Amino acid sequence: MEAKVVRRQKIRFGIRKKIVGTAQRPRLSVFRSNAEIYVQLIDDANGTTLAAASSRDKDIAAQKAAKSEKSKLVGAAIARKAKDLGLNDVVFDRGGNLYHGRVKAVAEAAREAGLKF
């Protein structure tokens, strides 16, 4: 594997040692590819995904916007889904990515929509 990928995996595993999502406070996991961004609310105790949103969702993909703007829409969408499930608190998992750019845009949009982390 490429050195950059290995480094990110090591960072990711270090983060996952410290972060655990529960049914009351799920883990908000972010996966960022070159073109898209995906987020999930995960209950690690039961190993289930409670909700998910991505830049490939029809309403978000239909908008012609920059990747960082789509990331903000994804953050707002996951916050809306969390509110529908009655969840206010989450644990943020940046997935080994730097808290910068699109990952930061997702987090800030989710915070503005009412999620606490």
Secondary structure as the mmCIF struct_conf table of DSSP 4:
data_model
#
loop_
_struct_conf.conf_type_id
_struct_conf.id
_struct_conf.beg_label_comp_id
_struct_conf.beg_label_asym_id
_struct_conf.beg_label_seq_id
_struct_conf.end_label_comp_id
_struct_conf.end_label_asym_id
_struct_conf.end_label_seq_id
HELX_RH_AL_P HELX_RH_AL_P1 ALA A 3 LYS A 18
BEND BEND1 ALA A 23 ARG A 25
STRN STRN1 ARG A 27 ARG A 32
BEND BEND2 ASN A 34 ALA A 35
STRN STRN2 ILE A 37 ASP A 43
TURN_TY1_P TURN_TY1_P1 ASP A 44 GLY A 47
STRN STRN3 THR A 48 SER A 54
TURN_TY1_P TURN_TY1_P2 SER A 55 ARG A 56
BEND BEND3 ASP A 57 ASP A 57
HELX_RH_AL_P HELX_RH_AL_P2 LYS A 58 ALA A 61
TURN_TY1_P TURN_TY1_P3 ALA A 62 ALA A 62
BEND BEND4 GLN A 63 GLN A 63
HELX_RH_AL_P HELX_RH_AL_P3 LYS A 67 ASP A 84
TURN_TY1_P TURN_TY1_P4 LEU A 85 GLY A 86
STRN STRN4 ASP A 89 ASP A 89
STRN STRN5 VAL A 91 ASP A 93
TURN_TY1_P TURN_TY1_P5 GLY A 95 GLY A 96
BEND BEND5 ASN A 97 ASN A 97
BEND BEND6 TYR A 99 HIS A 100
TURN_TY1_P TURN_TY1_P6 GLY A 101 GLY A 101
HELX_RH_AL_P HELX_RH_AL_P4 ARG A 102 GLU A 112
TURN_TY1_P TURN_TY1_P7 ALA A 113 GLY A 114
STRN STRN6 LYS A 116 LYS A 116
#
